[in-house]
Amino acid sequence: MVLETGVGFRRTTPRGSGGGDIEIDSKKLAAEAAWLAEQKKGVNIQVLDVRDQIRIADFFVLVTATSKPHAKALFNEIHTGLKALGESHRPAEGTDLGWWVLLDYGDVVVHVMQEEARTYYDLDNLYGECEELDWQGAQVRSRDSSVRSRDN
């Protein structure tokens, strides 16, 4: 099966199939990314449903980092946590500067931005008409595994 995932990229297998039998839909993936960002003290985390606005993604996850090292820590947390669930992203952009780090999972794009970048690019306002997902109320696998690992 070939799925169109954006400009110049095609996924030849369903999301999650490379890491076993696990499949995850875009809404759950966005909630997982937001939850992982919260674990590393990401600020002002929002998940926007952009399906009606753009064709290249279903959800944007917006996270504010307080510094360059914080942006890198958020990137590592999200990258590592979602990789453990069988998810992979295209090559990340902005990791060297840490001002705006972008992780593109196809249907979900994670934007980790320092406060100045978030204010300057103002994605919150640009996509202000989009519905915001209540990611904190969503069931995420990362939360379940962290609870189990602490209880054992």
JOVENCOR-V24931 format. One record per residue. N is the residue number from 1. OMEGA is omega in whole degrees, 0 to 359 (none if undefined). NEAR is the number of other C-alpha atoms within 8 Angstrom. Layout:
n=N omega=OMEGA near=NEAR
n=N omega=OMEGA near=NEAR
This chain:
n=1 omega=178 near=5
n=2 omega=180 near=7
n=3 omega=177 near=9
n=4 omega=184 near=7
n=5 omega=179 near=11
n=6 omega=185 near=10
n=7 omega=174 near=5
n=8 omega=181 near=4
n=9 omega=176 near=7
n=10 omega=176 near=9
n=11 omega=183 near=9
n=12 omega=176 near=7
n=13 omega=178 near=9
n=14 omega=178 near=9
n=15 omega=176 near=9
n=16 omega=185 near=13
n=17 omega=179 near=11
n=18 omega=184 near=8
n=19 omega=180 near=9
n=20 omega=183 near=7
n=21 omega=184 near=6
n=22 omega=170 near=9
n=23 omega=183 near=8
n=24 omega=179 near=8
n=25 omega=187 near=7
n=26 omega=180 near=10
n=27 omega=179 near=8
n=28 omega=178 near=11
n=29 omega=178 near=10
n=30 omega=179 near=14
n=31 omega=177 near=13
n=32 omega=181 near=12
n=33 omega=180 near=12
n=34 omega=180 near=14
n=35 omega=178 near=13
n=36 omega=177 near=12
n=37 omega=179 near=14
n=38 omega=180 near=10
n=39 omega=177 near=7
n=40 omega=174 near=9
n=41 omega=172 near=6
n=42 omega=185 near=13
n=43 omega=175 near=9
n=44 omega=183 near=7
n=45 omega=178 near=12
n=46 omega=172 near=10
n=47 omega=182 near=15
n=48 omega=175 near=13
n=49 omega=186 near=12
n=50 omega=184 near=13
n=51 omega=181 near=9
n=52 omega=184 near=7
n=53 omega=183 near=7
n=54 omega=183 near=8
n=55 omega=188 near=8
n=56 omega=181 near=9
n=57 omega=174 near=14
n=58 omega=185 near=13
n=59 omega=168 near=15
n=60 omega=172 near=14
n=61 omega=181 near=15
n=62 omega=182 near=13
n=63 omega=176 near=15
n=64 omega=175 near=14
n=65 omega=183 near=14
n=66 omega=181 near=10
n=67 omega=177 near=8
n=68 omega=177 near=11
n=69 omega=178 near=7
n=70 omega=177 near=9
n=71 omega=179 near=18
n=72 omega=178 near=10
n=73 omega=177 near=9
n=74 omega=177 near=13
n=75 omega=182 near=12
n=76 omega=180 near=8
n=77 omega=181 near=11
n=78 omega=179 near=11
n=79 omega=183 near=9
n=80 omega=182 near=8
n=81 omega=180 near=10
n=82 omega=176 near=12
n=83 omega=178 near=9
n=84 omega=178 near=7
n=85 omega=178 near=9
n=86 omega=181 near=12
n=87 omega=176 near=12
n=88 omega=180 near=8
n=89 omega=172 near=9
n=90 omega=178 near=7
n=91 omega=182 near=6
n=92 omega=179 near=10
n=93 omega=175 near=7
n=94 omega=183 near=10
n=95 omega=180 near=10
n=96 omega=182 near=4
n=97 omega=179 near=7
n=98 omega=180 near=14
n=99 omega=177 near=11
n=100 omega=180 near=13
n=101 omega=184 near=14
n=102 omega=175 near=11
n=103 omega=184 near=13
n=104 omega=179 near=12
n=105 omega=181 near=11
n=106 omega=181 near=10
n=107 omega=179 near=11
n=108 omega=177 near=14
n=109 omega=181 near=13
n=110 omega=179 near=13
n=111 omega=174 near=12
n=112 omega=187 near=15
n=113 omega=170 near=16
n=114 omega=186 near=15
n=115 omega=182 near=9
n=116 omega=179 near=7
n=117 omega=180 near=11
n=118 omega=177 near=11
n=119 omega=184 near=7
n=120 omega=183 near=6
n=121 omega=172 near=6
n=122 omega=177 near=9
n=123 omega=179 near=8
n=124 omega=180 near=6
n=125 omega=181 near=6
n=126 omega=179 near=6
n=127 omega=183 near=10
n=128 omega=179 near=7
n=129 omega=182 near=4
n=130 omega=177 near=10
n=131 omega=178 near=7
n=132 omega=180 near=8
n=133 omega=175 near=8
n=134 omega=184 near=7
n=135 omega=181 near=10
n=136 omega=178 near=6
n=137 omega=183 near=5
n=138 omega=175 near=8
n=139 omega=179 near=6
n=140 omega=181 near=10
n=141 omega=180 near=7
n=142 omega=180 near=10
n=143 omega=180 near=9
n=144 omega=182 near=8
n=145 omega=179 near=8
n=146 omega=177 near=8
n=147 omega=179 near=8
n=148 omega=183 near=8
n=149 omega=178 near=7
n=150 omega=182 near=6
n=151 omega=183 near=5
n=152 omega=none near=4
